[in-house]
Amino acid sequence: MEKWLADLSDGIEGIIYRQWSALGAFLAEEASSQTVVDPEALLVATCTIGRSGPRIFDEMLDWLIQNERFAARFIRSVRLKTIAESFGSGVGRVLAAVTDYASASTRKDLLPAMRAMGREGLETAPEEELFFSSKDRLEQRAANPTFLRWKLVRGEPRIRRHSGRPDMENPANVMTAMRQHYGPSVKADILTYLLTGRPGNSYTIARKIRYNQSSVYRELEKMVEDGLLNKYGSNYQKQQGGPYWVDRARMASVLGWSTDELPVFLAWPDIFLAYHMIFSDWREHSEDYRKEFFQAERMRDLAVKVVPLIREAGEPLSLLATPDISRLKGLQHKDKLVSFLREAMSVIESAN
Protein backbone atom coordinates (compact mmCIF):
# COMPACT_ATOMS: atom_id res chain seq x y z
CA MET A 1 0.00 0.00 0.00
CA GLU A 2 1.32 3.45 -0.88
CA LYS A 3 2.19 5.66 2.09
CA TRP A 4 -0.44 8.32 1.36
CA LEU A 5 -3.11 5.62 1.18
CA ALA A 6 -1.93 4.05 4.44
CA ASP A 7 -1.92 7.48 6.11
CA LEU A 8 -5.49 8.18 5.02
CA SER A 9 -6.58 4.72 6.14
CA ASP A 10 -5.01 5.29 9.57
CA GLY A 11 -6.69 8.68 9.79
CA ILE A 12 -10.21 7.53 9.00
CA GLU A 13 -9.85 4.43 11.21
CA GLY A 14 -8.73 6.69 14.05
CA ILE A 15 -11.90 8.72 13.64
CA ILE A 16 -13.98 5.53 13.74
CA TYR A 17 -12.25 4.49 16.97
CA ARG A 18 -12.86 7.88 18.59
CA GLN A 19 -16.54 7.85 17.64
CA TRP A 20 -17.04 4.36 19.08
CA SER A 21 -15.35 5.61 22.26
CA ALA A 22 -17.96 8.38 22.45
CA LEU A 23 -20.70 5.77 22.17
CA GLY A 24 -19.21 3.74 25.02
CA ALA A 25 -16.93 1.15 23.41
CA PHE A 26 -14.05 0.11 25.67
CA LEU A 27 -11.16 1.68 23.76
CA ALA A 28 -8.01 3.55 24.71
CA GLU A 29 -8.65 6.21 22.06
CA GLU A 30 -9.99 9.58 23.25
CA ALA A 31 -13.70 10.02 22.56
CA SER A 32 -14.89 12.41 19.86
CA SER A 33 -16.37 15.55 21.36
CA GLN A 34 -16.41 18.26 18.71
CA THR A 35 -18.42 16.69 15.87
CA VAL A 36 -21.80 14.94 15.92
CA VAL A 37 -21.53 11.15 16.11
CA ASP A 38 -23.88 9.49 13.63
CA PRO A 39 -24.63 5.93 14.89
CA GLU A 40 -25.92 4.55 11.57
CA ALA A 41 -23.05 6.01 9.54
CA LEU A 42 -20.57 4.67 12.10
CA LEU A 43 -22.00 1.15 11.86
CA VAL A 44 -21.78 1.19 8.07
CA ALA A 45 -18.25 2.62 8.13
CA THR A 46 -17.12 -0.12 10.51
CA CYS A 47 -18.68 -2.76 8.24
CA THR A 48 -16.75 -1.37 5.25
CA ILE A 49 -13.60 0.56 6.17
CA GLY A 50 -13.40 -1.37 9.45
CA ARG A 51 -12.86 -4.64 7.58
CA SER A 52 -9.13 -3.90 7.55
CA GLY A 53 -8.81 -5.98 10.72
CA PRO A 54 -10.77 -7.56 13.58
CA ARG A 55 -10.04 -5.12 16.43
CA ILE A 56 -12.56 -2.34 15.77
CA PHE A 57 -14.94 -4.80 14.13
CA ASP A 58 -15.12 -6.88 17.29
CA GLU A 59 -15.50 -3.79 19.48
CA MET A 60 -18.55 -2.92 17.38
CA LEU A 61 -19.96 -6.39 18.03
CA ASP A 62 -19.17 -6.03 21.73
CA TRP A 63 -20.98 -2.68 21.85
CA LEU A 64 -24.07 -4.05 20.07
CA ILE A 65 -24.26 -7.02 22.44
CA GLN A 66 -23.79 -4.94 25.58
CA ASN A 67 -26.19 -2.23 24.38
CA GLU A 68 -28.78 -4.39 22.62
CA ARG A 69 -31.76 -2.63 24.23
CA PHE A 70 -30.32 0.78 23.48
CA ALA A 71 -29.48 -0.22 19.90
CA ALA A 72 -32.91 -1.74 19.30
CA ARG A 73 -34.56 1.49 20.40
CA PHE A 74 -32.31 4.21 19.03
CA ILE A 75 -30.64 2.84 15.89
CA ARG A 76 -32.95 3.50 12.95
CA SER A 77 -33.10 0.51 10.59
CA VAL A 78 -34.59 2.49 7.70
CA ARG A 79 -31.83 5.07 7.84
CA LEU A 80 -29.16 2.39 8.36
CA LYS A 81 -30.38 0.62 5.21
CA THR A 82 -30.42 3.85 3.20
CA ILE A 83 -26.84 4.68 4.15
CA ALA A 84 -25.64 1.10 3.59
CA GLU A 85 -27.11 0.94 0.09
CA SER A 86 -24.97 3.88 -1.03
CA PHE A 87 -21.85 1.87 -0.16
CA GLY A 88 -22.69 -1.01 -2.49
CA SER A 89 -24.45 -4.34 -2.37
CA GLY A 90 -21.88 -6.22 -0.29
CA VAL A 91 -22.44 -4.11 2.82
CA GLY A 92 -25.87 -5.65 3.40
CA ARG A 93 -24.38 -9.10 3.98
CA VAL A 94 -21.87 -7.75 6.49
CA LEU A 95 -24.55 -5.89 8.43
CA ALA A 96 -26.73 -9.00 8.31
CA ALA A 97 -23.92 -11.14 9.74
CA VAL A 98 -23.16 -8.56 12.45
CA THR A 99 -26.78 -8.28 13.62
CA ASP A 100 -27.25 -12.05 13.30
CA TYR A 101 -24.26 -12.65 15.57
CA ALA A 102 -25.42 -10.01 18.08
CA SER A 103 -28.95 -11.44 18.06
CA ALA A 104 -27.68 -14.96 18.77
CA SER A 105 -25.47 -13.66 21.59
CA THR A 106 -28.29 -11.71 23.25
CA ARG A 107 -31.16 -14.03 22.27
CA LYS A 108 -32.98 -10.94 20.97
CA ASP A 109 -34.04 -10.22 17.39
CA LEU A 110 -31.80 -7.17 16.94
CA LEU A 111 -32.37 -5.02 13.83
CA PRO A 112 -34.09 -7.78 11.78
CA ALA A 113 -34.36 -5.50 8.73
CA MET A 114 -30.61 -5.93 8.25
CA ARG A 115 -30.99 -9.69 7.79
CA ALA A 116 -33.69 -9.09 5.21
CA MET A 117 -31.36 -6.72 3.39
CA GLY A 118 -28.51 -9.22 3.53
CA ARG A 119 -30.57 -11.99 1.95
CA GLU A 120 -30.90 -9.98 -1.27
CA GLY A 121 -28.50 -11.63 -3.70
CA LEU A 122 -27.07 -13.96 -1.05
CA GLU A 123 -27.50 -17.11 -3.13
CA THR A 124 -25.30 -15.84 -5.96
CA ALA A 125 -22.82 -13.95 -3.78
CA PRO A 126 -19.28 -15.39 -3.66
CA GLU A 127 -17.83 -16.58 -0.38
CA GLU A 128 -15.09 -14.20 0.79
CA GLU A 129 -12.77 -13.36 3.66
CA LEU A 130 -14.33 -10.76 5.94
CA PHE A 131 -11.05 -9.01 6.67
CA PHE A 132 -9.00 -7.71 3.77
CA SER A 133 -5.76 -8.09 5.71
CA SER A 134 -6.04 -11.89 5.90
CA LYS A 135 -2.96 -13.46 4.30
CA ASP A 136 -4.17 -17.05 4.13
CA ARG A 137 -7.67 -18.33 3.69
CA LEU A 138 -9.16 -19.50 6.98
CA GLU A 139 -10.07 -23.15 7.02
CA GLN A 140 -13.80 -23.79 7.00
CA ARG A 141 -13.71 -25.75 10.25
CA ALA A 142 -12.19 -22.72 12.05
CA ALA A 143 -14.65 -20.21 10.58
CA ASN A 144 -17.40 -18.74 12.73
CA PRO A 145 -20.64 -20.43 11.60
CA THR A 146 -22.82 -17.31 11.92
CA PHE A 147 -20.64 -15.26 9.57
CA LEU A 148 -20.16 -18.25 7.30
CA ARG A 149 -23.94 -18.42 6.92
CA TRP A 150 -23.63 -15.04 5.18
CA LYS A 151 -20.69 -16.28 3.09
CA LEU A 152 -18.18 -14.32 5.13
CA VAL A 153 -15.19 -16.25 6.42
CA ARG A 154 -13.66 -15.16 9.72
CA GLY A 155 -12.48 -16.67 13.00
CA GLU A 156 -14.34 -16.49 16.29
CA PRO A 157 -14.98 -12.87 17.37
CA ARG A 158 -13.30 -11.69 20.54
CA ILE A 159 -16.13 -10.38 22.71
CA ARG A 160 -14.93 -9.02 26.06
CA ARG A 161 -18.25 -7.52 27.19
CA HIS A 162 -16.52 -4.37 28.37
CA SER A 163 -18.56 -1.80 26.44
CA GLY A 164 -20.50 0.83 28.34
CA ARG A 165 -23.41 3.09 27.45
CA PRO A 166 -23.00 6.28 25.41
CA ASP A 167 -21.82 9.25 27.45
CA MET A 168 -24.85 11.52 27.24
CA GLU A 169 -22.89 14.42 28.73
CA ASN A 170 -20.61 14.37 25.69
CA PRO A 171 -22.02 16.87 23.14
CA ALA A 172 -20.85 14.59 20.32
CA ASN A 173 -23.78 12.33 21.22
CA VAL A 174 -26.33 15.07 20.53
CA MET A 175 -28.05 12.96 17.84
CA THR A 176 -28.63 10.18 20.36
CA ALA A 177 -29.70 12.72 23.00
CA MET A 178 -32.25 14.17 20.57
CA ARG A 179 -33.62 10.69 19.88
CA GLN A 180 -33.96 10.07 23.61
CA HIS A 181 -35.72 13.40 24.10
CA TYR A 182 -37.99 13.45 21.03
CA GLY A 183 -38.10 9.76 20.13
CA PRO A 184 -36.11 7.94 17.42
CA SER A 185 -37.61 9.76 14.45
CA VAL A 186 -36.95 12.07 11.54
CA LYS A 187 -37.94 14.90 13.90
CA ALA A 188 -35.01 14.22 16.23
CA ASP A 189 -32.52 14.08 13.36
CA ILE A 190 -33.83 17.27 11.76
CA LEU A 191 -33.40 19.06 15.08
CA THR A 192 -29.88 17.64 15.41
CA TYR A 193 -28.94 19.10 12.05
CA LEU A 194 -30.52 22.52 12.63
CA LEU A 195 -28.98 22.76 16.09
CA THR A 196 -25.44 21.85 15.05
CA GLY A 197 -25.42 22.72 11.35
CA ARG A 198 -26.97 25.59 9.43
CA PRO A 199 -30.49 26.71 8.56
CA GLY A 200 -31.75 24.89 5.51
CA ASN A 201 -34.59 23.97 3.20
CA SER A 202 -36.21 20.54 3.07
CA TYR A 203 -33.93 19.36 0.25
CA THR A 204 -30.70 20.36 1.98
CA ILE A 205 -31.73 18.91 5.32
CA ALA A 206 -32.97 15.64 3.79
CA ARG A 207 -29.70 15.28 1.89
CA LYS A 208 -27.59 15.89 4.97
CA ILE A 209 -29.44 13.49 7.26
CA ARG A 210 -30.36 10.88 4.62
CA TYR A 211 -34.14 10.92 4.70
CA ASN A 212 -36.88 11.21 2.10
CA GLN A 213 -37.42 14.88 1.27
CA SER A 214 -41.21 14.75 1.46
CA SER A 215 -41.02 13.23 4.96
CA VAL A 216 -38.60 15.95 6.03
CA TYR A 217 -40.78 18.70 4.58
CA ARG A 218 -43.90 17.45 6.36
CA GLU A 219 -42.07 17.26 9.67
CA LEU A 220 -40.52 20.71 9.20
CA GLU A 221 -43.91 22.29 8.60
CA LYS A 222 -45.40 20.50 11.58
CA MET A 223 -42.60 21.69 13.86
CA VAL A 224 -43.06 25.27 12.62
CA GLU A 225 -46.77 24.98 13.36
CA ASP A 226 -46.00 23.64 16.83
CA GLY A 227 -43.57 26.47 17.51
CA LEU A 228 -40.50 24.25 17.74
CA LEU A 229 -38.87 25.70 14.61
CA ASN A 230 -38.77 29.10 12.93
CA LYS A 231 -39.42 29.76 9.26
CA TYR A 232 -38.08 32.92 7.60
CA GLY A 233 -38.55 35.68 10.21
CA SER A 234 -36.38 38.68 10.95
CA ASN A 235 -33.20 36.62 11.09
CA TYR A 236 -33.72 34.85 7.77
CA GLN A 237 -31.46 37.07 5.65
CA LYS A 238 -28.70 36.88 8.26
CA GLN A 239 -28.98 33.13 8.65
CA GLN A 240 -28.37 32.34 4.94
CA GLY A 241 -28.90 28.73 4.14
CA GLY A 242 -32.63 28.10 4.13
CA PRO A 243 -35.97 29.10 5.55
CA TYR A 244 -36.00 26.70 8.52
CA TRP A 245 -33.95 27.47 11.62
CA VAL A 246 -34.00 26.80 15.33
CA ASP A 247 -33.33 28.93 18.39
CA ARG A 248 -30.01 27.27 19.19
CA ALA A 249 -29.61 28.72 22.69
CA ARG A 250 -33.08 27.57 23.74
CA MET A 251 -32.73 24.14 22.16
CA ALA A 252 -29.26 23.60 23.64
CA SER A 253 -30.51 24.49 27.10
CA VAL A 254 -33.19 21.79 26.81
CA LEU A 255 -30.34 19.29 26.49
CA GLY A 256 -28.34 20.88 29.30
CA TRP A 257 -25.64 22.48 27.12
CA SER A 258 -24.63 25.97 26.09
CA THR A 259 -24.19 26.99 22.45
CA ASP A 260 -20.41 27.07 23.00
CA GLU A 261 -20.49 23.34 23.77
CA LEU A 262 -22.37 22.34 20.64
CA PRO A 263 -20.45 20.10 18.22
CA VAL A 264 -20.11 20.67 14.48
CA PHE A 265 -22.42 18.78 12.12
CA LEU A 266 -20.59 16.81 9.42
CA ALA A 267 -22.39 14.52 6.99
CA TRP A 268 -20.52 11.39 8.04
CA PRO A 269 -22.30 9.10 5.54
CA ASP A 270 -20.72 11.15 2.74
CA ILE A 271 -17.29 11.46 4.35
CA PHE A 272 -17.03 7.75 5.12
CA LEU A 273 -18.35 6.91 1.64
CA ALA A 274 -15.77 9.13 -0.07
CA TYR A 275 -12.81 7.49 1.66
CA HIS A 276 -14.34 4.03 1.28
CA MET A 277 -14.51 4.63 -2.48
CA ILE A 278 -10.80 5.50 -2.53
CA PHE A 279 -9.74 2.48 -0.48
CA SER A 280 -11.98 -0.04 -2.24
CA ASP A 281 -11.03 1.18 -5.73
CA TRP A 282 -7.31 0.72 -5.03
CA ARG A 283 -7.97 -2.69 -3.53
CA GLU A 284 -10.25 -3.95 -6.31
CA HIS A 285 -8.28 -2.50 -9.25
CA SER A 286 -4.72 -3.02 -8.05
CA GLU A 287 -3.56 -4.10 -11.52
CA ASP A 288 -4.74 -0.83 -13.08
CA TYR A 289 -2.93 1.19 -10.44
CA ARG A 290 0.38 -0.39 -11.47
CA LYS A 291 0.09 1.29 -14.88
CA GLU A 292 0.53 5.04 -15.09
CA PHE A 293 -2.15 5.68 -17.73
CA PHE A 294 -4.87 3.65 -16.01
CA GLN A 295 -3.93 5.02 -12.60
CA ALA A 296 -4.35 8.59 -13.85
CA GLU A 297 -7.69 7.70 -15.42
CA ARG A 298 -9.03 6.04 -12.27
CA MET A 299 -7.91 8.91 -10.03
CA ARG A 300 -9.55 11.41 -12.36
CA ASP A 301 -12.84 9.51 -12.23
CA LEU A 302 -12.60 9.16 -8.44
CA ALA A 303 -12.03 12.91 -8.04
CA VAL A 304 -15.29 13.64 -9.84
CA LYS A 305 -17.15 11.50 -7.27
CA VAL A 306 -15.37 12.02 -3.97
CA VAL A 307 -14.46 15.72 -4.04
CA PRO A 308 -18.12 16.93 -4.03
CA LEU A 309 -19.03 14.40 -1.30
CA ILE A 310 -16.33 15.78 0.98
CA ARG A 311 -16.73 19.49 0.19
CA GLU A 312 -20.48 19.39 0.75
CA ALA A 313 -20.27 17.39 3.99
CA GLY A 314 -20.02 20.41 6.26
CA GLU A 315 -18.93 24.01 6.58
CA PRO A 316 -15.27 23.40 7.56
CA LEU A 317 -14.82 21.28 4.42
CA SER A 318 -16.64 23.61 2.03
CA LEU A 319 -13.66 25.98 2.13
CA LEU A 320 -11.30 23.42 0.58
CA ALA A 321 -10.09 24.26 -2.92
CA THR A 322 -11.48 21.98 -5.63
CA PRO A 323 -8.96 20.41 -8.04
CA ASP A 324 -9.55 21.74 -11.56
CA ILE A 325 -9.72 18.46 -13.44
CA SER A 326 -9.96 20.15 -16.85
CA ARG A 327 -6.45 21.59 -16.42
CA LEU A 328 -4.75 18.40 -15.23
CA LYS A 329 -2.85 15.80 -17.23
CA GLY A 330 -1.58 12.32 -16.48
CA LEU A 331 -0.54 11.67 -12.90
CA GLN A 332 -1.35 15.27 -11.98
CA HIS A 333 -4.83 13.85 -11.32
CA LYS A 334 -3.34 11.62 -8.63
CA ASP A 335 -1.17 14.37 -7.11
CA LYS A 336 -4.03 16.86 -6.85
CA LEU A 337 -6.53 14.33 -5.50
CA VAL A 338 -4.07 13.02 -2.90
CA SER A 339 -3.32 16.60 -1.83
CA PHE A 340 -7.04 17.32 -1.51
CA LEU A 341 -7.69 14.13 0.47
CA ARG A 342 -4.80 14.87 2.85
CA GLU A 343 -6.00 18.42 3.43
CA ALA A 344 -9.57 17.21 3.98
CA MET A 345 -8.34 14.59 6.47
CA SER A 346 -6.47 17.29 8.38
CA VAL A 347 -9.65 19.37 8.63
CA ILE A 348 -11.75 16.38 9.68
CA GLU A 349 -9.27 15.24 12.33
CA SER A 350 -8.95 18.72 13.81
CA ALA A 351 -12.74 19.06 13.94
CA ASN A 352 -13.32 15.60 15.42
Backbone hydrogen bonds, N-H to C=O, Kabsch-Sander energy under -0.5 kcal/mol:
donor,donor_aa,acceptor,acceptor_aa,energy
6,A,2,E,-2.4
7,D,3,K,-2.7
8,L,4,W,-2.1
9,S,5,L,-2.3
10,D,6,A,-2.5
11,G,7,D,-2.2
12,I,8,L,-2.6
13,E,9,S,-2.2
14,G,10,D,-2.1
15,I,11,G,-1.6
16,I,12,I,-1.9
17,Y,13,E,-2.4
18,R,14,G,-2.2
19,Q,15,I,-2.2
20,W,16,I,-2.2
21,S,17,Y,-2.1
22,A,18,R,-1.7
23,L,19,Q,-1.4
24,G,20,W,-0.6
24,G,21,S,-1.0
25,A,20,W,-2.7
27,L,25,A,-1.6
32,S,18,R,-1.9
33,S,352,N,-0.9
36,V,264,V,-2.1
37,V,172,A,-3.2
42,L,38,D,-2.5
43,L,39,P,-2.1
44,V,40,E,-2.1
45,A,41,A,-2.6
46,T,42,L,-2.2
47,C,43,L,-1.7
48,T,45,A,-0.9
49,I,45,A,-1.1
50,G,45,A,-1.9
51,R,48,T,-1.4
52,S,49,I,-1.0
53,G,50,G,-1.1
57,F,53,G,-0.7
58,D,54,P,-3.0
59,E,55,R,-1.6
60,M,56,I,-1.8
61,L,57,F,-1.8
62,D,58,D,-2.5
63,W,59,E,-2.4
64,L,60,M,-2.4
65,I,61,L,-2.3
66,Q,62,D,-2.6
67,N,63,W,-1.9
68,E,65,I,-0.9
71,A,67,N,-3.4
72,A,68,E,-2.4
73,R,69,R,-1.6
74,F,70,F,-2.9
75,I,71,A,-2.1
76,R,74,F,-0.6
77,S,75,I,-0.8
80,L,76,R,-2.6
81,K,77,S,-2.6
82,T,78,V,-2.0
83,I,79,R,-2.5
84,A,80,L,-2.4
85,E,81,K,-2.3
86,S,82,T,-0.9
86,S,83,I,-0.7
87,F,83,I,-0.5
87,F,84,A,-1.6
88,G,85,E,-1.0
91,V,88,G,-1.0
92,G,89,S,-0.9
93,R,89,S,-0.5
94,V,90,G,-1.2
95,L,91,V,-2.6
96,A,92,G,-2.2
97,A,93,R,-2.5
98,V,94,V,-2.5
99,T,95,L,-2.6
100,D,96,A,-2.2
101,Y,97,A,-2.5
102,A,98,V,-2.4
103,S,99,T,-2.2
104,A,100,D,-2.2
105,S,101,Y,-2.0
106,T,102,A,-1.9
107,R,103,S,-1.7
108,K,103,S,-1.2
110,L,108,K,-1.7
114,M,111,L,-1.8
115,R,111,L,-0.6
115,R,112,P,-0.6
116,A,112,P,-1.6
117,M,113,A,-1.9
118,G,114,M,-2.3
119,R,115,R,-1.4
120,E,116,A,-0.5
120,E,117,M,-1.0
121,G,119,R,-0.6
122,L,119,R,-1.8
125,A,121,G,-0.8
125,A,122,L,-0.7
128,E,151,K,-2.0
130,L,153,V,-2.4
132,F,51,R,-2.0
133,S,51,R,-0.5
134,S,131,F,-1.4
142,A,139,E,-1.6
143,A,139,E,-0.7
143,A,140,Q,-1.1
144,N,154,R,-3.1
148,L,144,N,-2.2
149,R,145,P,-1.6
150,W,146,T,-0.5
150,W,147,F,-1.2
151,K,148,L,-2.1
152,L,147,F,-2.2
153,V,128,E,-2.9
154,R,152,L,-0.6
159,I,157,P,-0.9
160,R,158,R,-0.7
164,G,24,G,-3.4
167,D,22,A,-1.6
168,M,166,P,-1.0
170,N,167,D,-1.5
173,N,170,N,-2.3
174,V,171,P,-1.6
177,A,173,N,-2.5
178,M,174,V,-2.6
179,R,175,M,-1.8
180,Q,176,T,-2.0
181,H,177,A,-2.2
182,Y,178,M,-3.3
183,G,179,R,-1.3
185,S,183,G,-1.5
189,D,185,S,-1.5
190,I,186,V,-2.4
191,L,187,K,-2.3
192,T,188,A,-1.8
193,Y,189,D,-2.1
194,L,190,I,-2.6
195,L,191,L,-2.1
196,T,192,T,-2.0
197,G,193,Y,-2.9
200,G,244,Y,-1.7
205,I,201,N,-2.5
206,A,202,S,-2.2
207,R,203,Y,-2.3
208,K,204,T,-2.2
209,I,205,I,-2.3
210,R,206,A,-1.1
211,Y,206,A,-1.7
216,V,212,N,-2.0
217,Y,213,Q,-2.9
218,R,214,S,-2.3
219,E,215,S,-2.0
220,L,216,V,-2.6
221,E,217,Y,-2.4
222,K,218,R,-1.9
223,M,219,E,-2.3
224,V,220,L,-2.1
225,E,221,E,-2.3
226,D,222,K,-2.0
227,G,224,V,-1.0
228,L,223,M,-2.4
229,L,223,M,-1.4
230,N,245,W,-3.2
232,Y,243,P,-2.4
236,Y,233,G,-1.5
239,Q,235,N,-2.5
240,Q,236,Y,-1.8
244,Y,200,G,-1.7
245,W,230,N,-2.3
248,R,246,V,-1.3
251,M,247,D,-2.6
252,A,248,R,-2.9
253,S,249,A,-1.8
254,V,250,R,-1.3
255,L,251,M,-1.0
255,L,252,A,-0.6
256,G,253,S,-0.9
257,W,252,A,-2.6
261,E,258,S,-1.1
262,L,258,S,-0.5
262,L,259,T,-0.9
264,V,34,Q,-3.2
265,F,196,T,-1.5
266,L,264,V,-0.6
267,A,313,A,-3.0
268,W,266,L,-1.9
270,D,267,A,-1.0
271,I,267,A,-1.8
272,F,268,W,-2.9
273,L,269,P,-1.5
274,A,270,D,-2.4
275,Y,271,I,-2.0
276,H,272,F,-2.3
277,M,273,L,-2.4
278,I,274,A,-1.5
279,F,275,Y,-2.6
280,S,276,H,-3.0
281,D,277,M,-1.8
282,W,278,I,-1.9
283,R,279,F,-1.9
284,E,280,S,-2.7
285,H,281,D,-1.7
286,S,283,R,-0.6
289,Y,285,H,-1.7
290,R,287,E,-1.2
291,K,288,D,-1.7
295,Q,291,K,-2.7
296,A,292,E,-2.3
297,E,293,F,-2.0
298,R,294,F,-2.6
299,M,295,Q,-2.5
300,R,296,A,-2.0
301,D,297,E,-2.1
302,L,298,R,-2.4
303,A,299,M,-2.2
304,V,300,R,-1.5
305,K,301,D,-0.9
305,K,302,L,-0.6
306,V,302,L,-3.2
307,V,303,A,-1.7
309,L,305,K,-0.9
310,I,306,V,-2.2
311,R,307,V,-2.7
312,E,308,P,-2.0
313,A,310,I,-1.5
317,L,314,G,-0.8
318,S,314,G,-1.3
319,L,315,E,-0.6
320,L,317,L,-1.5
325,I,323,P,-1.3
327,R,324,D,-1.6
328,L,325,I,-1.4
332,Q,329,K,-2.3
333,H,330,G,-1.7
335,D,331,L,-2.3
336,K,332,Q,-2.7
337,L,333,H,-1.9
338,V,334,K,-2.9
339,S,335,D,-2.1
340,F,336,K,-2.2
341,L,337,L,-2.9
342,R,338,V,-2.5
343,E,339,S,-2.2
344,A,340,F,-2.8
345,M,341,L,-2.3
346,S,342,R,-2.2
347,V,343,E,-2.0
348,I,344,A,-2.7
349,E,345,M,-2.9
350,S,346,S,-2.1
351,A,347,V,-1.7
352,N,348,I,-1.4
